[in-house]
Amino acid sequence: ALIATFSDGVRTQLANGQALKEAQCSCGANGMCRHRVMLVLSYQRLCATTQSTEKEEEWDPAIWLEELATLPDATRKRAQALVAKGITIELFCTPGEIPSARLPMSDVRFYSRSSIRFARCDCIEGTLCEHVVLAVQAFVQAKAQQAELTHLIWQMRSEHVTSSNDPFANDEGNACRQYVQQLSQALWLGGISQPLIHYEAAFSRAQQAAERCNWRWVSESLRQLRASVDAFHARASHYHAGECLRQLAALNSRLNCAQEMARRDSIGEVPPVPWRTVVGSGIAGEAKLDHLRLVSLGMRCWQDIEHYGLRIW
C-alpha cells in the first residue's frame, strides 16, 4: 500500500488495485479530496528522480483499449454518440507531466501511465466514463500518426462525419449565417441605443437558427451579446462598451473562421482548429460535474434599474 502522512496529521492510504477515489483518508471527505490527489502527485515526483525521461515518453495508451472494451454498453454508446458528432479533443503529453485531454465540457487526466483506474474526469462519474474512453481513443489515434506529440488538437472521426463537410452547405447553416449578418448590420448601422423593437426580431431569428444548427458557441455568443445590449438599456453597472463591441465583432468572426477552416479541410490541408470546434457543433449546454469544495477568489457586486446581483469567482 502507498501511505502518506501530512503535516496536519491527516493520513491517506492507497492499497494496490484501488482506484484513487477508493483510497482511505482520515480527513473525512467522501470520495475525492486534496490529500488523495497530493498522495499521487507526491509519489510521481518521488519516482521521477529514479526514472529517465526516455522511459516516461514510452507511454502507450493502447494497452487500455482491451480493458475499455469491457465497460458497460451504455458508457461505450455515449462515447460513440459523441464521436458521431465529430467531437474535438485537445491532447497534452509533455514529458515529465501528467498526460491530459481537454474535451468541450470536461477534462481528463491520467495520473498513472500504467493503470486506467487512476484516470480522472471532471464529470460526475469521475472515472471510467465515456470521456475517459474518448480521451484514450484520441491518444491512440493521434500517437499512431505523431508518436512524440506534446500538444495536439485531434478530431474524432466516424463514418457519419466527413472531413469535407461545409457548415454552410445546407439550408440551416446558410440561414444561420444570413440571420447573424442581418443582426450585425442592424447593430453596426443603428447602434445599440436604438429602441429594442428595432432589432428584437433579428436577435430572435439568429438565436433560433443557431439552435436549429446545434452550434453551441454561436448561440452562446448571441446570448452574451443580447445580455450586453440589455445591460446598456438597463443602465447596469456591469455594462462595458468595449466588451459589447468585442462580442459583436467576434460573432461574425466565428462564422468566417468556421468557413475558412472548412475550406482548408476540403482541399486536404489540416486546419489549425476544426470548424466544428469553432461553432461548438453538437456540444451540450450543461454537463454534470463532480462535487468539489471550491474556494472563492473574489466577488463583484452589480446593479441595474431593476435588480442587484453578485458575481463570484
N, C-alpha and C positions, 0 to 999 in steps of 0.2 A: 504494500500500500504506500501511497505518497501522502506524507503528512506535513502540514505547515503550521507553525505557531507564530502568531502576530504579537506585536508589542502591547496591544490592548488586552491580551490574554485569550483571544479567540483562537480556537484550534479547528483546523479543517483537515479532513481525511478523505482521500480518493482511493478506493480499492481497485484492484486490477479488474478490467472488464466493465467497470461502471461508467455511465455517462456523467458528464460534468454536473448536470442538474441533479443527479442522484447522490452526489458527494455529501458526506456528513459535515455539518458546520455548527459550532456551538453558538453562533450569533443569533440563531433562532429564526432566520429567514427561511421561508418556504420556497424551494426552487433555487433560482439563480441569485447570487449575491456577489458583492465585490471581492469577498475573501476567496470564493471558488475561482473567480477569474484570475485573481492575483496569484493563486496557487499554480495555475497552469503557466502564466506568463513568467513567474519566477523560475519554474522548473525549466522552461525553454531557455531562459537566459543562462541558467547554470550549465545546461547541456551544450550551449553554443560555444563554450570555451573548449570543449573536447571534440567538437565536430567540425570538420572542414567545410568551407563554402561549397566545394565541389559536391560533397555529399548532400547538402541542402538543395542544390539545384537539380538533383535526380528525382525529385518528387514526381510521382506518376499517378494521377487521379484515376486512371483507367482501372486500377486494381479494385476500385469500389463499384464498378458497373455491375458485377455479378451480385453483390450484396444489395444494391439499389433495386435490382430486378425482383427481389423478394418482398419489397414494400407492398402495402395494401393497394389493391386495384384503384381505389378512389384517389389515392395520392398520385399514382402514375397517370391517371386520366386527367387530373387537374394540371399536371405538368405538360401533357400532350396538348391540352387546350390552349395553354399559354404559348407553346411552340407554334401552334397553328395560326396564332395572331401575329407571328413574326416578332416576338419579344427580343429586345436587345439587352445584352448583359455586358457590363464593364468589368474587366478582369484585371486583378493586380497580383503579381507574383514576383516581388522583388526579393532577391537573395537575402536571407537573414531576417526577413519579416514574415508576418502571418499572411498566407495566401487568402485573398478575399474576392468576392464577387458582388457587384452592386447592381441589383435589379431595380426596376422602376419604383417599386413600393417597399422594398426591404433589402437588407444587406446580409450576406452570408460570409462567415469567417471560419477558416479551417485551422483550429487551434492545434490539431495533430495532423502530421503528414502520413501517419500510418493507420489511423483509425477514423472511420467516418462518424463514429458515435460522438466524437468531440466537435463535429461541425455545428456551428451555432448560427441561428437565423433570428432576425428581429421580430418575425411574425409570432402569433400567439402559440403556434405549435412548438416553436423553439428549436427543434432539431428533427432530422429525417422527414422533412416536409417536401412539398413539390418544389420549393425554391432551392433547397439543397440538391435535389435531383437535377434541376436545370443548371445550377452552378457547376456541378461535376461534369455534366454532358458538355457544357460550353468549354470548360477547361480541356477536356479530352479532345474535342474537335479542333480547338484553337492550337493546342500543342502539336497536333498532327501536322499542322501547316507551319507553325512557328514554335519550334521546340523550346527556345530560350526566351520566351516572351516575358516581359516585366509589366507591361501595361497595354491592354488591347480592348477595343470595343468590338464585341462579337454579336452578330445577329443570328439567332437560331432560325434554321430553315425547315420547311416541311413541304410536302407535295402540294399543299394548298396555298403556299406563299411563293411567288416567283419574284426573282430579283428585278424583272423588267417592268413591274407594276408602276403605273403613273398615278400619283394621288389625285390628279385632276382629269383623268381619262373618263371617269364615269360621271353621271349626271349629278350625283350627290356632292362629290368633291368639287366639281366645277361650280355648282351653285353656292357652295360654302365660300369659295374664293370670291365670287362675284358679290355676295352679300357683305363680306368683310370689306371689300374695296369700296362699296357704296357707303358703308358706315364710316369708314376712314375719310372718304371725301367729304361727307357731310360735316364731320367734326373739324377737319382741316379748314374748310371754307367758312363755316359758320361759327366755329369756336364752341367751347363748352358752356359759355354764358347764355346761349340762346335757350328759349323755353324747352323743357324736356319733351314736349309733344312733337317737336321738330325731328327728333331722332329716336323716339321711343320705338317706332315700328322697325327701324333699321337695326337697332340692338336686338330686338326680338327675333327678326328673320335670321340674323347672323348666328345668334345663340342656338336656335333650333336646328339650323343647318349643321353646325359643328357637332351637336349632339347626335344627329342622324348619322354623321360620318364616324361617330365614336372617336373623335380626335380630342382627347382629354386636355392636352396643353393649350389647344386653341380655345376650347370652351372656358377653361380656367382663366386664360388671358382676357377673354371678353368679360368675365365676371369681375376681374380685378379692375379693368378699365371702367366698367359701369360703376363699381364701388367708388372709384376716384371722382367720377363725374358727380355722383350723388353727394359725395362728401363736400364738393365745391358748392353745390346748391344749398346744402345744409349748413354751410359755414363752419364745418367741422375743424377742430384744432389739428387733426392729424392729416389734413389735406396738404399735399406738396405739389406745386405746379410742375417741378422737374420730374417727379415720379409719374405723374399723369402723362406728360409728354413722352417719357421713355416707354410707357406701356402702349401708347398709341403707335409709336414708331416700331416697337418690337412685334406688334401684331401682324403688320404686313410683312415685316422681315422674316418672320417664322414661316409664312407660306411661301415666300420667294426662296427661302433656303431649302424647304422641302422639295420644291420644283427642281432646284439645281442638284440636290443630292440624287433625286430620281433620274435626272438626265445623265449624270456621271455613271450611275449604276447600269443604265441601259446600254451604254457604249463599252461596257466591260471594265470601267475604271472603278476602283474601290473608293467609295465616298468616305470622307472623314467621319461622318455620322449618318446612319441610315435614315431615310426620310420618315419612316415610322416613328423613330425616336424623336424627331423634331416636332411632329404634330401630336405625339402621345397616342398613337393608334392602339385602341383596344385596352388601354390602361384603366383599371378600376379607380373610381374616385376615392375610395377609402379602403384601408387594409387593417385588419385586427392585429395589433401589435402586442407583444408580451408586456406584462405589467412591470414597470421599473420604478424605483424610488428616485425620482428626479429632483434635482436641487435647482431652485430658481436663481437665475443670474441677474435679474433686474425686472423692472416693470415701468410702464409709461401710461399715464392717465390721459384720456382724451374726452372731448365732449362736442356735441353739435347742438342745434336748436331744439332737439327732442330727447337726446339720450346722453348719459355718461357711460364711459367704458374704461376698461383696463386691459392692457396687453402685457403678458408675462412671458419672459424668455427663460 
